[in-house]
Amino acid sequence: RKVQQPVRVFHNEALQKFRLCPVPEGSTVNTSDYGVFYFLCDKSEPKPSVSEKKEREANRVPRPRNSWILYRQYHSAEFTKSYPGITASELSTLISTKWKAEPPHEKRFWNDLAEQEKRNHRE
């Protein structure tokens, strides 16, 4: 369905864009000054409402955690108790230093946990 409506055309110099502004219904319009444009009605689905987005987000399954995230979550409580008032950035730095110093068998343990979580996520 086409909609015929008179519009006024403005050019925004700063944005280098044209704007089409509808002329209010009932106004007398000299179409030689304004022009008449035809628009196709938008029959697309309306954007989801905020509540629909929240519902969809609530039903979303979070992606699985990787080995570093699992390791960090496990050790963060320990470091937070040892260093009260520590920032998240400082906490990550401390745990990262510990992670880098871990022997391969310890990292393998956390990698295996992450792989298990990934498998569970696929199911």
C-alpha positions, 0 to 999 in steps of 0.5 A: 500500500502506498501512502501519499503525503506532502512533505517539506525537505530540509538539508542538514549541512553538518550531517550532509543529510536530507530530512523529509518532514511531513506536513500536518494533515489539513494544512494547505500546501502548495505542492510546488514548494513542498512536493508530494512523495509516495512512501511504502508502508512499513509492514515489518515486525515492530521492534520487541518491547523492553519486557520482551527483550528482558524475557528473551534475555532471561531465557538465554543460556549464557555461554560456557566459562573458559578455564581462566574465568573458572580459575579467577572465580574460584580464587577471587574470594580468597584474594578478596579476603586477603586484600580487603578493598581490592579493585576488580582490576587489581584482583585480576592482575594478582590472579593472572600472575598466579595463573601464569605461575601454575604448573601445566597439570594445574592448568590442565585441571581448569581446562578440563573443567572448561571443556566439561562446561562446554560439553554441558552447554551443547546439550 
